[in-house]
């Protein structure tokens, strides 16, 4: 099981990878992060619920909300 601290680092890495202007699909993100599809999907859902990213069809884009 992944520790909470590790999850935060992974989520931040995913967030930094996603552009505000160019959408990334989950396969591109999985390939770059080398996370499992399920872990990546979970983190993307959490980031979307927090308002940091938006899902447009199959693509994810970053919002203007900043991490403090």
N, C-alpha and C positions, 0 to 999 in steps of 0.2 A: 504494500500500500504506500502511496506517495504521501509524504508529510506536507502539512499546510504550507510551510515555508517554501518547499520545492514547487508547489502548485503556484504560488505567487510569482516566483521567478519565471516559470514556464508561461504563465499568462502574460506577464510583462514582455517576454520575448516575442510572443505571438502578436501582441498589440503593437510593438515596435516594427514588426514586419509588414503590417497591413497599412496600405497607403490610404490617404483621404481622397485621392483622385483616381487611382487605378484599383479596380476590384481584384481580389484574390479568391480563388475557389479553394475548397477544403483540401483537395488533392495537392495543390501547390504548397499549401501550408504544411501538410503532413510531410511532404517530401523535404521541405527546407528544415523543419524542426526535428524530423525523425521520431516524432511521437506516434503512438498508435492512432488509428483513425478515430477510435472511440474517445480517447483522451483529448484529442484535438477538438472533436465535436463538442465535448463537455465544456472545455475552456472557452470555445467560441460562444456557446450558449450563455455562459456566465458573463462574458464580456458584453454580449448583446443585452442581457438583462440589466447590467450596470450602466448601459447607455454609452459605452465606449466604441462600439461598432454597430453597424446596421447591415442587415442581410437583404440583398436585392437579388431575388431569384436564387441562383447558385453562387453568387459572389458576395464577399464581405468587404465593406469599406469602413474606414475609421471615421468617427464623428469628430467634432471640434472640442468635445469634452476632454479635459486634461487630467492626468494622474497627479495627485498632490504629493 
